[in-house]
Amino acid sequence: MEIGWLLWGTAVLLLLHVLMELSPTVNFALRIGFYCVLCLLASALAAVACLLINGGRTVKNMRIIRAVVRTFKYLFGLRFEVKGLENFKVEGPAVILSNHQSVLDMMGLMEVLPDNCVQVGKKELMYMGSVGLIMYLGGVIFINRKSTSSAKMVMSEVAKTMVAENVKVWVYPEGTRNCTGDLLPFKKGAFHLAVQAQVPVIPVVYSSFTSFYNPKTKLFTSGKIKVEVLPPIETKGLTSDDVTDLSDRCFSTMRETLFRLSGHP
């Protein structure tokens, strides 16, 4: 009986391997499925560790989450080339901005995430099972993107928390995932946050994933991701009147860096 199950298991694995080699769609679906299951299982295990070690919701849990997620890259054949980590070494809090491409961004985030840094995410993520739980335990700040007044209120509280608790906040200014190899127009929330708290903005740019990951063409293979942490941009003395100019400067700098890292003209 055991030999029979072993033979059946081997046959199924061989069949899946052949299908993955022959069909990009099957390969994409299986790899994404594995990634999702891995996220759920790893989040559940990490949540237990966070509760046992730190007792509940705290930014300190991000160290545990970071250590777990950093192992994912070996399973998917991803390599990271990182420059500019010294630019995170600013005294006090800061607003960190980065481009947002796909569900794989979590691996890129954890590859460079500095200590005492929390993310801002959409409220819907709270309800994603163990993934939502681990985000909550890690101190992620959830906002209701459908309610402008709620988002502004949360950002106002975030500004106070940043200064009081001396934490950095990681924001995706595009507001949604964008796997086109370019940037979407930036939303202003992160820049209002930085100006209100009078803290520097630190742009982080990841090269385009399109050479190894593209949902439209069902492409998902191994690849290299270049990451560059750019020098901080000061906001001391700026007011709400300067937010648009600050946003435009960051967009231009990050877009230029994205094209350079991705090898685009």
N, C-alpha and C positions, 0 to 999 in steps of 0.2 A: 504493500500500500504506500509506504513512504517513498519507494523508488518510483512508483507511478506518479505521485505528486511532484517529485523532483523532475521527472521527464516532462510533465505538462508545464511546469514552471519554466524549464529551460526552453521549451518550444515557444511559449508565449513571449519570453524575452527576446528570442531570436527573431520572432515575427515582428515585434515592435521595433527592433533594431533595423530590420530590412525596410519596414514602412517609413521609419525616420530618414533612412538614406534615400528612398525613392520619392517621398512626398514631403515638400517643405511645409505644407499645411499640417500634416501629422506631427512632424518634428516640432513645429511652433507650438501646437496645442499641448503636446506632452511636456515640453520644457516649461511653458507657462503654468501648466497644471502642477508640475513638480515644484515650481517656485512658490506658488500659492500655498500648497500643502506644507512646504518647508517653513514658510512665514508663520503659518498657524501653529505648527508644532513647536518651532523655536520660540515663538512668543509665549506659548503656554509654559514652557520650561523656564524661560527667562523671568516670567511673572512670579513663579514660585521663588526663584533666587532673589528677586527684588524684595519680595515680602519678607523672606527670612533674614536677609542682610540689612535692609534699610527700613523695613516695617511699613511701608506705604508709599504714597505719592511724593516724590522728591526728584530734583534734577540729578541727584547723585546716582539714580538708577540708570542714567544714560551711559555710564561707564560699563555697566553689565550688558546693556543692550548693544552697545558699540562692539564689545568683545565678541558677542555671539554673531552679529551680522557680518563682521569682518571675515568670518570663515566661509560665507556664501560664495565669494568670488572664486574660490578654488573649485567649487562644484560646477560652476558655469564657465570656467576658462576665461575669466575676465582679469585683465591686468590694469593697474592704475599707475600713472606717472604724475606725481604731484609736485608742484612748485609753489613757493611763496607762503608756506605755513607760518613763517615768522611774522607775517602781517596780522595774524590773529593775536599777537602778543601786545595788545593795547591795554592800558590801565583802565579798569572800570568796564561798564557795560557797553554794548554795541549792537547795531542791527546788521545782520549778515544776510546778503541777498544772493540767490543763485538761480540759474535757469532750471526749468522743470520739464523733463522730457518724457518719462514713462514710469511704470511701476518699479522699474529697476533703480530709480533714483535713490531709494533707501540705502542701497549698497554704497553708492557714491557719497551719500550724506555721511554715513558712519565711517567711511574711510578717512575723512578729514575733520569730523566734528570735534571742536575744542571742548574742554571741560567747562562746566557751568553754562551750558547753552541749551535752550529749549526751542522747539519749533512751534510755528503757528500753522494749524491745519483746519480743514473744514469739519464742521460738527458731525457730519455723517460718518466720519471715520471712527467715531466712538462706538458705533454699533457693528463693527466688523469682528465680532468674536474676540478671540485671544489677542488679535492684533490691536483692536481698540483698547483692550485692557492694558496692554503693555505700553501703549502710547500715553494712556492716562497716568499710569504709574511713573512714566518717565518725565511727567510734568508738561506734556504738550498742551498748548493753549488752543482751545477749540473756539471757532467763531462761526456764526450763522451768516454765510455769504449772501443769503436771500434777503437778509434784513440789514439795510445800510445803517440804520440807527444802532442796531445791536453791535455790528462790527465796529463802529466808531466808539461805542461805549467800552467794548472789550479792549480796543487799542489804547484808549485813555488809561484803563487800568493796567495794561501791560507796561506802559511808559512809567507809571509809578512803581510797579513791581521791579522793573529792570534796575532802577536807581536804588531802590530800597534793599534789594537782595543781591545786587551786583552780578546780574546774569546777562548773558548775550542771548539775542533772539534771532532765530533763523526763519527767513520768510522767502516764499517763492512769489516775486512780484508779478509774474505773468498771470497768476491766479488759477491756472489749470495746466494740465500736461500738454506738451507741444513737441511732437517728434517730427518736425519738418526740416530741421537743420538750421532754423532761423529763430528769432525771438518774437513773441507776441507783444503787443503794446503793454507797458507796465501799468498796473493799478497804483494809485497814490498812497494807499494805506500805510505801507512800510515807511515811506518817506515822511509822512505826517508824524508817524511814531518816532522816527529818529530826530526830527526837528523839535517835537514837543519835549522829548527827553534830553535834547541837546547832546546826543551821543553820536559817535562816528558811524558811517556806513562802510561795510567791508564787502565788496563784490567778490563772488566766487563763481568761476565759469568752468563748466564741463564741456568737453568736445562733443560734437554730434555723435549720437548712437547709430545713425542711419547706416553705417557700413556693416554693422553686425546685428542690429535690432530694428525691425520695421514691421509693425502690425499689418499694414496695408498689403505688403508683399509676402507676409508670413515668414519673415526672415528672423532667425534667432540663432546665432552661432557664438563662438568665442571671439574676443576682441580686446583692444586696448583703449582705455579712456584716459585722456589727458585732463588734468585738473590744475587750475591756476587760481591762487588766492591773491587778489589785487590789493594794492596799498589802500589803507583806510582813507575815507573822504570825510573831513571834519564838517560838523554842522553847527558848531558853536557860533552864536550870533545870528543864525538864520531864523527866519520867521515863516509863517504859513505862506507868505507871498513868494518865498523862494522854493517852495516844494516842486513846482513844475520844472523849474530850471535844474534842480537837483536830480529829479527823475530823468530828465532828458540827457543829462551828463552821464548818469549811470547806464542808461540804456545804450547810448552811443559807445561807451567804453566796453561794456560787456559784449555787445554785438560784434565789435571789431575783434575782441579777444576770442569769441566763439568761432569766427571765421578763420582766424589765424591758427587756433588749436586744431580745427577740423580740416585744415588744408584747403579751405575754399578761397577763391580769389577775392 
